[in-house]
Amino acid sequence: MALWKISVKFKTVKSGYQLEPGMNVEISTPSTTPPLSLTKYREEISALFKSKYGVDINPSYIGASYFVCEKI
């Protein structure tokens, strides 16, 4: 079991939402593979951002281009 911190890299404005650096969520996974590289976690990460910040991110934008993943 691994705990990951997913953080926004830089200010991003997409249709319907805005992300600021420092926004982050935590997710636990059963594997040691970073969740940003696995598509099955994109919906869950999107739901965590919606729950914490009220930002509805399209799961297809969840990836290393906009986010940083670190193991905690």
VEXGU-623184 format. One record per atom (N, C-alpha, C, O): residue in one letter; chain; atom name; x, y, z. Coordinates in nm, 2 decimals. Example, Ala and Ser with C-alpha at 12.3 -4.5 7.8 and 13.67 -1.06 7.14 Angstrom:
{rest = a, kette = A, atom = N, east = 1.32, north = -0.57, up = 0.78}
{rest = a, kette = A, atom = CA, east = 1.23, north = -0.45, up = 0.78}
{rest = a, kette = A, atom = C, east = 1.32, north = -0.33, up = 0.78}
{rest = a, kette = A, atom = O, east = 1.42, north = -0.33, up = 0.85}
{rest = s, kette = A, atom = N, east = 1.28, north = -0.22, up = 0.71}
{rest = s, kette = A, atom = CA, east = 1.37, north = -0.11, up = 0.71}
{rest = s, kette = A, atom = C, east = 1.29, north = 0.00, up = 0.79}
{rest = s, kette = A, atom = O, east = 1.34, north = 0.11, up = 0.80}
This chain:
{rest = m, kette = A, atom = N, east = 0.08, north = -0.12, up = 0.00}
{rest = m, kette = A, atom = CA, east = 0.00, north = 0.00, up = 0.00}
{rest = m, kette = A, atom = C, east = 0.09, north = 0.12, up = 0.00}
{rest = m, kette = A, atom = O, east = 0.18, north = 0.13, up = 0.08}
{rest = a, kette = A, atom = N, east = 0.06, north = 0.22, up = -0.09}
{rest = a, kette = A, atom = CA, east = 0.14, north = 0.34, up = -0.10}
{rest = a, kette = A, atom = C, east = 0.05, north = 0.46, up = -0.09}
{rest = a, kette = A, atom = O, east = -0.06, north = 0.46, up = -0.14}
{rest = l, kette = A, atom = N, east = 0.10, north = 0.57, up = -0.03}
{rest = l, kette = A, atom = CA, east = 0.02, north = 0.69, up = -0.02}
{rest = l, kette = A, atom = C, east = 0.09, north = 0.79, up = -0.11}
{rest = l, kette = A, atom = O, east = 0.21, north = 0.81, up = -0.10}
{rest = w, kette = A, atom = N, east = 0.01, north = 0.86, up = -0.20}
{rest = w, kette = A, atom = CA, east = 0.07, north = 0.95, up = -0.30}
{rest = w, kette = A, atom = C, east = 0.01, north = 1.09, up = -0.28}
{rest = w, kette = A, atom = O, east = -0.11, north = 1.10, up = -0.24}
{rest = k, kette = A, atom = N, east = 0.08, north = 1.19, up = -0.30}
{rest = k, kette = A, atom = CA, east = 0.04, north = 1.33, up = -0.30}
{rest = k, kette = A, atom = C, east = 0.04, north = 1.38, up = -0.45}
{rest = k, kette = A, atom = O, east = 0.15, north = 1.38, up = -0.51}
{rest = i, kette = A, atom = N, east = -0.07, north = 1.42, up = -0.50}
{rest = i, kette = A, atom = CA, east = -0.08, north = 1.47, up = -0.64}
{rest = i, kette = A, atom = C, east = -0.10, north = 1.62, up = -0.63}
{rest = i, kette = A, atom = O, east = -0.20, north = 1.67, up = -0.57}
{rest = s, kette = A, atom = N, east = -0.01, north = 1.69, up = -0.69}
{rest = s, kette = A, atom = CA, east = -0.01, north = 1.84, up = -0.68}
{rest = s, kette = A, atom = C, east = -0.01, north = 1.90, up = -0.82}
{rest = s, kette = A, atom = O, east = 0.04, north = 1.84, up = -0.91}
{rest = v, kette = A, atom = N, east = -0.07, north = 2.02, up = -0.82}
{rest = v, kette = A, atom = CA, east = -0.07, north = 2.10, up = -0.95}
{rest = v, kette = A, atom = C, east = 0.06, north = 2.16, up = -0.98}
{rest = v, kette = A, atom = O, east = 0.12, north = 2.22, up = -0.89}
{rest = k, kette = A, atom = N, east = 0.11, north = 2.15, up = -1.10}
{rest = k, kette = A, atom = CA, east = 0.25, north = 2.20, up = -1.13}
{rest = k, kette = A, atom = C, east = 0.24, north = 2.35, up = -1.15}
{rest = k, kette = A, atom = O, east = 0.33, north = 2.42, up = -1.09}
{rest = f, kette = A, atom = N, east = 0.15, north = 2.40, up = -1.22}
{rest = f, kette = A, atom = CA, east = 0.14, north = 2.55, up = -1.25}
{rest = f, kette = A, atom = C, east = 0.00, north = 2.59, up = -1.28}
{rest = f, kette = A, atom = O, east = -0.09, north = 2.51, up = -1.29}
{rest = k, kette = A, atom = N, east = -0.02, north = 2.72, up = -1.28}
{rest = k, kette = A, atom = CA, east = -0.16, north = 2.77, up = -1.30}
{rest = k, kette = A, atom = C, east = -0.21, north = 2.72, up = -1.43}
{rest = k, kette = A, atom = O, east = -0.15, north = 2.74, up = -1.53}
{rest = t, kette = A, atom = N, east = -0.33, north = 2.67, up = -1.43}
{rest = t, kette = A, atom = CA, east = -0.39, north = 2.61, up = -1.55}
{rest = t, kette = A, atom = C, east = -0.54, north = 2.66, up = -1.55}
{rest = t, kette = A, atom = O, east = -0.61, north = 2.65, up = -1.46}
{rest = v, kette = A, atom = N, east = -0.58, north = 2.71, up = -1.67}
{rest = v, kette = A, atom = CA, east = -0.72, north = 2.75, up = -1.69}
{rest = v, kette = A, atom = C, east = -0.77, north = 2.67, up = -1.80}
{rest = v, kette = A, atom = O, east = -0.72, north = 2.69, up = -1.92}
{rest = k, kette = A, atom = N, east = -0.87, north = 2.59, up = -1.78}
{rest = k, kette = A, atom = CA, east = -0.94, north = 2.52, up = -1.88}
{rest = k, kette = A, atom = C, east = -1.09, north = 2.56, up = -1.88}
{rest = k, kette = A, atom = O, east = -1.13, north = 2.64, up = -1.79}
{rest = s, kette = A, atom = N, east = -1.16, north = 2.51, up = -1.97}
{rest = s, kette = A, atom = CA, east = -1.30, north = 2.55, up = -1.98}
{rest = s, kette = A, atom = C, east = -1.37, north = 2.49, up = -1.85}
{rest = s, kette = A, atom = O, east = -1.38, north = 2.37, up = -1.83}
{rest = g, kette = A, atom = N, east = -1.42, north = 2.58, up = -1.77}
{rest = g, kette = A, atom = CA, east = -1.50, north = 2.54, up = -1.65}
{rest = g, kette = A, atom = C, east = -1.42, north = 2.54, up = -1.52}
{rest = g, kette = A, atom = O, east = -1.48, north = 2.52, up = -1.41}
{rest = y, kette = A, atom = N, east = -1.29, north = 2.55, up = -1.52}
{rest = y, kette = A, atom = CA, east = -1.22, north = 2.54, up = -1.40}
{rest = y, kette = A, atom = C, east = -1.08, north = 2.61, up = -1.41}
{rest = y, kette = A, atom = O, east = -1.03, north = 2.63, up = -1.52}
{rest = q, kette = A, atom = N, east = -1.02, north = 2.64, up = -1.29}
{rest = q, kette = A, atom = CA, east = -0.89, north = 2.69, up = -1.28}
{rest = q, kette = A, atom = C, east = -0.81, north = 2.62, up = -1.17}
{rest = q, kette = A, atom = O, east = -0.87, north = 2.60, up = -1.06}
{rest = l, kette = A, atom = N, east = -0.69, north = 2.58, up = -1.20}
{rest = l, kette = A, atom = CA, east = -0.61, north = 2.51, up = -1.10}
{rest = l, kette = A, atom = C, east = -0.49, north = 2.61, up = -1.07}
{rest = l, kette = A, atom = O, east = -0.43, north = 2.67, up = -1.15}
{rest = e, kette = A, atom = N, east = -0.46, north = 2.61, up = -0.94}
{rest = e, kette = A, atom = CA, east = -0.35, north = 2.69, up = -0.89}
{rest = e, kette = A, atom = C, east = -0.24, north = 2.60, up = -0.83}
{rest = e, kette = A, atom = O, east = -0.26, north = 2.50, up = -0.78}
{rest = p, kette = A, atom = N, east = -0.11, north = 2.64, up = -0.85}
{rest = p, kette = A, atom = CA, east = 0.00, north = 2.57, up = -0.79}
{rest = p, kette = A, atom = C, east = -0.03, north = 2.55, up = -0.64}
{rest = p, kette = A, atom = O, east = -0.07, north = 2.65, up = -0.57}
{rest = g, kette = A, atom = N, east = 0.00, north = 2.44, up = -0.58}
{rest = g, kette = A, atom = CA, east = -0.02, north = 2.42, up = -0.44}
{rest = g, kette = A, atom = C, east = -0.15, north = 2.34, up = -0.41}
{rest = g, kette = A, atom = O, east = -0.16, north = 2.28, up = -0.30}
{rest = m, kette = A, atom = N, east = -0.24, north = 2.34, up = -0.50}
{rest = m, kette = A, atom = CA, east = -0.36, north = 2.25, up = -0.49}
{rest = m, kette = A, atom = C, east = -0.31, north = 2.11, up = -0.49}
{rest = m, kette = A, atom = O, east = -0.24, north = 2.07, up = -0.58}
{rest = n, kette = A, atom = N, east = -0.36, north = 2.03, up = -0.40}
{rest = n, kette = A, atom = CA, east = -0.31, north = 1.89, up = -0.40}
{rest = n, kette = A, atom = C, east = -0.42, north = 1.80, up = -0.33}
{rest = n, kette = A, atom = O, east = -0.50, north = 1.84, up = -0.26}
{rest = v, kette = A, atom = N, east = -0.41, north = 1.67, up = -0.36}
{rest = v, kette = A, atom = CA, east = -0.49, north = 1.57, up = -0.30}
{rest = v, kette = A, atom = C, east = -0.40, north = 1.45, up = -0.27}
{rest = v, kette = A, atom = O, east = -0.29, north = 1.44, up = -0.32}
{rest = e, kette = A, atom = N, east = -0.45, north = 1.36, up = -0.18}
{rest = e, kette = A, atom = CA, east = -0.38, north = 1.24, up = -0.15}
{rest = e, kette = A, atom = C, east = -0.46, north = 1.12, up = -0.19}
{rest = e, kette = A, atom = O, east = -0.58, north = 1.12, up = -0.17}
{rest = i, kette = A, atom = N, east = -0.39, north = 1.02, up = -0.24}
{rest = i, kette = A, atom = CA, east = -0.46, north = 0.90, up = -0.28}
{rest = i, kette = A, atom = C, east = -0.37, north = 0.78, up = -0.24}
{rest = i, kette = A, atom = O, east = -0.25, north = 0.78, up = -0.25}
{rest = s, kette = A, atom = N, east = -0.44, north = 0.67, up = -0.19}
{rest = s, kette = A, atom = CA, east = -0.36, north = 0.55, up = -0.16}
{rest = s, kette = A, atom = C, east = -0.39, north = 0.45, up = -0.27}
{rest = s, kette = A, atom = O, east = -0.50, north = 0.44, up = -0.32}
{rest = t, kette = A, atom = N, east = -0.28, north = 0.37, up = -0.30}
{rest = t, kette = A, atom = CA, east = -0.30, north = 0.27, up = -0.40}
{rest = t, kette = A, atom = C, east = -0.23, north = 0.14, up = -0.35}
{rest = t, kette = A, atom = O, east = -0.14, north = 0.15, up = -0.27}
{rest = p, kette = A, atom = N, east = -0.27, north = 0.03, up = -0.40}
{rest = p, kette = A, atom = CA, east = -0.21, north = -0.10, up = -0.36}
{rest = p, kette = A, atom = C, east = -0.08, north = -0.13, up = -0.42}
{rest = p, kette = A, atom = O, east = -0.01, north = -0.21, up = -0.38}
{rest = s, kette = A, atom = N, east = -0.04, north = -0.05, up = -0.53}
{rest = s, kette = A, atom = CA, east = 0.09, north = -0.08, up = -0.59}
{rest = s, kette = A, atom = C, east = 0.18, north = 0.04, up = -0.57}
{rest = s, kette = A, atom = O, east = 0.14, north = 0.15, up = -0.52}
{rest = t, kette = A, atom = N, east = 0.31, north = 0.02, up = -0.60}
{rest = t, kette = A, atom = CA, east = 0.41, north = 0.12, up = -0.59}
{rest = t, kette = A, atom = C, east = 0.42, north = 0.20, up = -0.72}
{rest = t, kette = A, atom = O, east = 0.51, north = 0.29, up = -0.73}
{rest = t, kette = A, atom = N, east = 0.34, north = 0.18, up = -0.82}
{rest = t, kette = A, atom = CA, east = 0.35, north = 0.25, up = -0.94}
{rest = t, kette = A, atom = C, east = 0.27, north = 0.38, up = -0.92}
{rest = t, kette = A, atom = O, east = 0.16, north = 0.38, up = -0.87}
{rest = p, kette = A, atom = N, east = 0.33, north = 0.50, up = -0.96}
{rest = p, kette = A, atom = CA, east = 0.27, north = 0.63, up = -0.94}
{rest = p, kette = A, atom = C, east = 0.13, north = 0.63, up = -1.01}
{rest = p, kette = A, atom = O, east = 0.12, north = 0.59, up = -1.13}
{rest = p, kette = A, atom = N, east = 0.03, north = 0.68, up = -0.94}
{rest = p, kette = A, atom = CA, east = -0.11, north = 0.67, up = -1.00}
{rest = p, kette = A, atom = C, east = -0.13, north = 0.76, up = -1.12}
{rest = p, kette = A, atom = O, east = -0.22, north = 0.74, up = -1.20}
{rest = l, kette = A, atom = N, east = -0.04, north = 0.86, up = -1.15}
{rest = l, kette = A, atom = CA, east = -0.06, north = 0.94, up = -1.27}
{rest = l, kette = A, atom = C, east = -0.03, north = 0.87, up = -1.39}
{rest = l, kette = A, atom = O, east = -0.07, north = 0.90, up = -1.50}
{rest = s, kette = A, atom = N, east = 0.05, north = 0.76, up = -1.38}
{rest = s, kette = A, atom = CA, east = 0.09, north = 0.68, up = -1.50}
{rest = s, kette = A, atom = C, east = -0.01, north = 0.57, up = -1.52}
{rest = s, kette = A, atom = O, east = 0.00, north = 0.50, up = -1.62}
{rest = l, kette = A, atom = N, east = -0.11, north = 0.55, up = -1.44}
{rest = l, kette = A, atom = CA, east = -0.21, north = 0.45, up = -1.46}
{rest = l, kette = A, atom = C, east = -0.35, north = 0.51, up = -1.48}
{rest = l, kette = A, atom = O, east = -0.40, north = 0.59, up = -1.40}
{rest = t, kette = A, atom = N, east = -0.41, north = 0.48, up = -1.59}
{rest = t, kette = A, atom = CA, east = -0.54, north = 0.55, up = -1.63}
{rest = t, kette = A, atom = C, east = -0.65, north = 0.51, up = -1.54}
{rest = t, kette = A, atom = O, east = -0.75, north = 0.58, up = -1.53}
{rest = k, kette = A, atom = N, east = -0.64, north = 0.40, up = -1.47}
{rest = k, kette = A, atom = CA, east = -0.75, north = 0.35, up = -1.38}
{rest = k, kette = A, atom = C, east = -0.77, north = 0.45, up = -1.26}
{rest = k, kette = A, atom = O, east = -0.88, north = 0.44, up = -1.20}
{rest = y, kette = A, atom = N, east = -0.67, north = 0.53, up = -1.23}
{rest = y, kette = A, atom = CA, east = -0.69, north = 0.62, up = -1.11}
{rest = y, kette = A, atom = C, east = -0.73, north = 0.76, up = -1.15}
{rest = y, kette = A, atom = O, east = -0.75, north = 0.84, up = -1.06}
{rest = r, kette = A, atom = N, east = -0.74, north = 0.79, up = -1.28}
{rest = r, kette = A, atom = CA, east = -0.77, north = 0.93, up = -1.32}
{rest = r, kette = A, atom = C, east = -0.91, north = 0.97, up = -1.27}
{rest = r, kette = A, atom = O, east = -0.92, north = 1.08, up = -1.23}
{rest = e, kette = A, atom = N, east = -1.01, north = 0.88, up = -1.28}
{rest = e, kette = A, atom = CA, east = -1.14, north = 0.92, up = -1.23}
{rest = e, kette = A, atom = C, east = -1.14, north = 0.95, up = -1.08}
{rest = e, kette = A, atom = O, east = -1.21, north = 1.04, up = -1.04}
{rest = e, kette = A, atom = N, east = -1.07, north = 0.87, up = -1.01}
{rest = e, kette = A, atom = CA, east = -1.06, north = 0.88, up = -0.86}
{rest = e, kette = A, atom = C, east = -0.99, north = 1.01, up = -0.83}
{rest = e, kette = A, atom = O, east = -1.03, north = 1.08, up = -0.73}
{rest = i, kette = A, atom = N, east = -0.88, north = 1.04, up = -0.90}
{rest = i, kette = A, atom = CA, east = -0.81, north = 1.17, up = -0.87}
{rest = i, kette = A, atom = C, east = -0.90, north = 1.29, up = -0.90}
{rest = i, kette = A, atom = O, east = -0.90, north = 1.39, up = -0.83}
{rest = s, kette = A, atom = N, east = -0.97, north = 1.28, up = -1.01}
{rest = s, kette = A, atom = CA, east = -1.06, north = 1.39, up = -1.05}
{rest = s, kette = A, atom = C, east = -1.17, north = 1.41, up = -0.94}
{rest = s, kette = A, atom = O, east = -1.20, north = 1.52, up = -0.91}
{rest = a, kette = A, atom = N, east = -1.22, north = 1.30, up = -0.89}
{rest = a, kette = A, atom = CA, east = -1.33, north = 1.30, up = -0.79}
{rest = a, kette = A, atom = C, east = -1.27, north = 1.36, up = -0.66}
{rest = a, kette = A, atom = O, east = -1.34, north = 1.43, up = -0.59}
{rest = l, kette = A, atom = N, east = -1.14, north = 1.33, up = -0.63}
{rest = l, kette = A, atom = CA, east = -1.08, north = 1.39, up = -0.51}
{rest = l, kette = A, atom = C, east = -1.07, north = 1.54, up = -0.52}
{rest = l, kette = A, atom = O, east = -1.09, north = 1.62, up = -0.42}
{rest = f, kette = A, atom = N, east = -1.03, north = 1.59, up = -0.64}
{rest = f, kette = A, atom = CA, east = -1.02, north = 1.74, up = -0.66}
{rest = f, kette = A, atom = C, east = -1.16, north = 1.80, up = -0.65}
{rest = f, kette = A, atom = O, east = -1.17, north = 1.91, up = -0.60}
{rest = k, kette = A, atom = N, east = -1.26, north = 1.73, up = -0.70}
{rest = k, kette = A, atom = CA, east = -1.39, north = 1.79, up = -0.70}
{rest = k, kette = A, atom = C, east = -1.44, north = 1.79, up = -0.55}
{rest = k, kette = A, atom = O, east = -1.50, north = 1.89, up = -0.51}
{rest = s, kette = A, atom = N, east = -1.41, north = 1.69, up = -0.47}
{rest = s, kette = A, atom = CA, east = -1.45, north = 1.69, up = -0.33}
{rest = s, kette = A, atom = C, east = -1.38, north = 1.79, up = -0.25}
{rest = s, kette = A, atom = O, east = -1.44, north = 1.86, up = -0.17}
{rest = k, kette = A, atom = N, east = -1.25, north = 1.81, up = -0.27}
{rest = k, kette = A, atom = CA, east = -1.17, north = 1.90, up = -0.19}
{rest = k, kette = A, atom = C, east = -1.19, north = 2.05, up = -0.23}
{rest = k, kette = A, atom = O, east = -1.20, north = 2.14, up = -0.15}
{rest = y, kette = A, atom = N, east = -1.19, north = 2.07, up = -0.36}
{rest = y, kette = A, atom = CA, east = -1.18, north = 2.21, up = -0.41}
{rest = y, kette = A, atom = C, east = -1.31, north = 2.25, up = -0.49}
{rest = y, kette = A, atom = O, east = -1.32, north = 2.37, up = -0.53}
{rest = g, kette = A, atom = N, east = -1.39, north = 2.16, up = -0.53}
{rest = g, kette = A, atom = CA, east = -1.51, north = 2.19, up = -0.61}
{rest = g, kette = A, atom = C, east = -1.48, north = 2.21, up = -0.75}
{rest = g, kette = A, atom = O, east = -1.55, north = 2.27, up = -0.83}
{rest = v, kette = A, atom = N, east = -1.36, north = 2.16, up = -0.80}
{rest = v, kette = A, atom = CA, east = -1.32, north = 2.17, up = -0.93}
{rest = v, kette = A, atom = C, east = -1.34, north = 2.04, up = -1.01}
{rest = v, kette = A, atom = O, east = -1.29, north = 1.94, up = -0.97}
{rest = d, kette = A, atom = N, east = -1.42, north = 2.05, up = -1.11}
{rest = d, kette = A, atom = CA, east = -1.45, north = 1.93, up = -1.19}
{rest = d, kette = A, atom = C, east = -1.36, north = 1.92, up = -1.31}
{rest = d, kette = A, atom = O, east = -1.37, north = 1.98, up = -1.41}
{rest = i, kette = A, atom = N, east = -1.25, north = 1.84, up = -1.29}
{rest = i, kette = A, atom = CA, east = -1.15, north = 1.82, up = -1.39}
{rest = i, kette = A, atom = C, east = -1.18, north = 1.70, up = -1.48}
{rest = i, kette = A, atom = O, east = -1.22, north = 1.59, up = -1.43}
{rest = n, kette = A, atom = N, east = -1.17, north = 1.72, up = -1.61}
{rest = n, kette = A, atom = CA, east = -1.19, north = 1.61, up = -1.70}
{rest = n, kette = A, atom = C, east = -1.08, north = 1.51, up = -1.68}
{rest = n, kette = A, atom = O, east = -0.96, north = 1.54, up = -1.68}
{rest = p, kette = A, atom = N, east = -1.12, north = 1.38, up = -1.65}
{rest = p, kette = A, atom = CA, east = -1.01, north = 1.28, up = -1.62}
{rest = p, kette = A, atom = C, east = -0.91, north = 1.26, up = -1.73}
{rest = p, kette = A, atom = O, east = -0.80, north = 1.22, up = -1.70}
{rest = s, kette = A, atom = N, east = -0.94, north = 1.30, up = -1.85}
{rest = s, kette = A, atom = CA, east = -0.84, north = 1.29, up = -1.96}
{rest = s, kette = A, atom = C, east = -0.72, north = 1.39, up = -1.94}
{rest = s, kette = A, atom = O, east = -0.62, north = 1.37, up = -2.00}
{rest = y, kette = A, atom = N, east = -0.74, north = 1.50, up = -1.86}
{rest = y, kette = A, atom = CA, east = -0.64, north = 1.59, up = -1.83}
{rest = y, kette = A, atom = C, east = -0.55, north = 1.55, up = -1.71}
{rest = y, kette = A, atom = O, east = -0.45, north = 1.62, up = -1.68}
{rest = i, kette = A, atom = N, east = -0.59, north = 1.45, up = -1.64}
{rest = i, kette = A, atom = CA, east = -0.51, north = 1.40, up = -1.53}
{rest = i, kette = A, atom = C, east = -0.38, north = 1.33, up = -1.58}
{rest = i, kette = A, atom = O, east = -0.40, north = 1.22, up = -1.64}
{rest = g, kette = A, atom = N, east = -0.27, north = 1.39, up = -1.56}
{rest = g, kette = A, atom = CA, east = -0.15, north = 1.33, up = -1.61}
{rest = g, kette = A, atom = C, east = -0.03, north = 1.41, up = -1.57}
{rest = g, kette = A, atom = O, east = -0.04, north = 1.51, up = -1.50}
{rest = a, kette = A, atom = N, east = 0.09, north = 1.37, up = -1.61}
{rest = a, kette = A, atom = CA, east = 0.22, north = 1.43, up = -1.57}
{rest = a, kette = A, atom = C, east = 0.24, north = 1.57, up = -1.63}
{rest = a, kette = A, atom = O, east = 0.32, north = 1.64, up = -1.59}
{rest = s, kette = A, atom = N, east = 0.16, north = 1.60, up = -1.73}
{rest = s, kette = A, atom = CA, east = 0.17, north = 1.74, up = -1.79}
{rest = s, kette = A, atom = C, east = 0.13, north = 1.85, up = -1.70}
{rest = s, kette = A, atom = O, east = 0.19, north = 1.95, up = -1.70}
{rest = y, kette = A, atom = N, east = 0.03, north = 1.82, up = -1.62}
{rest = y, kette = A, atom = CA, east = -0.03, north = 1.93, up = -1.53}
{rest = y, kette = A, atom = C, east = -0.01, north = 1.90, up = -1.38}
{rest = y, kette = A, atom = O, east = -0.02, north = 1.99, up = -1.30}
{rest = f, kette = A, atom = N, east = 0.03, north = 1.78, up = -1.35}
{rest = f, kette = A, atom = CA, east = 0.04, north = 1.74, up = -1.21}
{rest = f, kette = A, atom = C, east = 0.18, north = 1.67, up = -1.17}
{rest = f, kette = A, atom = O, east = 0.25, north = 1.62, up = -1.26}
{rest = v, kette = A, atom = N, east = 0.21, north = 1.68, up = -1.05}
{rest = v, kette = A, atom = CA, east = 0.33, north = 1.61, up = -0.99}
{rest = v, kette = A, atom = C, east = 0.29, north = 1.51, up = -0.89}
{rest = v, kette = A, atom = O, east = 0.19, north = 1.53, up = -0.82}
{rest = c, kette = A, atom = N, east = 0.35, north = 1.39, up = -0.90}
{rest = c, kette = A, atom = CA, east = 0.31, north = 1.29, up = -0.81}
{rest = c, kette = A, atom = C, east = 0.43, north = 1.25, up = -0.72}
{rest = c, kette = A, atom = O, east = 0.54, north = 1.23, up = -0.77}
{rest = e, kette = A, atom = N, east = 0.41, north = 1.25, up = -0.59}
{rest = e, kette = A, atom = CA, east = 0.52, north = 1.21, up = -0.50}
{rest = e, kette = A, atom = C, east = 0.47, north = 1.12, up = -0.39}
{rest = e, kette = A, atom = O, east = 0.36, north = 1.13, up = -0.34}
{rest = k, kette = A, atom = N, east = 0.55, north = 1.02, up = -0.36}
{rest = k, kette = A, atom = CA, east = 0.52, north = 0.92, up = -0.26}
{rest = k, kette = A, atom = C, east = 0.54, north = 0.98, up = -0.12}
{rest = k, kette = A, atom = O, east = 0.65, north = 1.04, up = -0.10}
{rest = i, kette = A, atom = N, east = 0.44, north = 0.96, up = -0.03}
{rest = i, kette = A, atom = CA, east = 0.46, north = 1.01, up = 0.11}
{rest = i, kette = A, atom = C, east = 0.45, north = 0.90, up = 0.21}
{rest = i, kette = A, atom = O, east = 0.47, north = 0.92, up = 0.33}
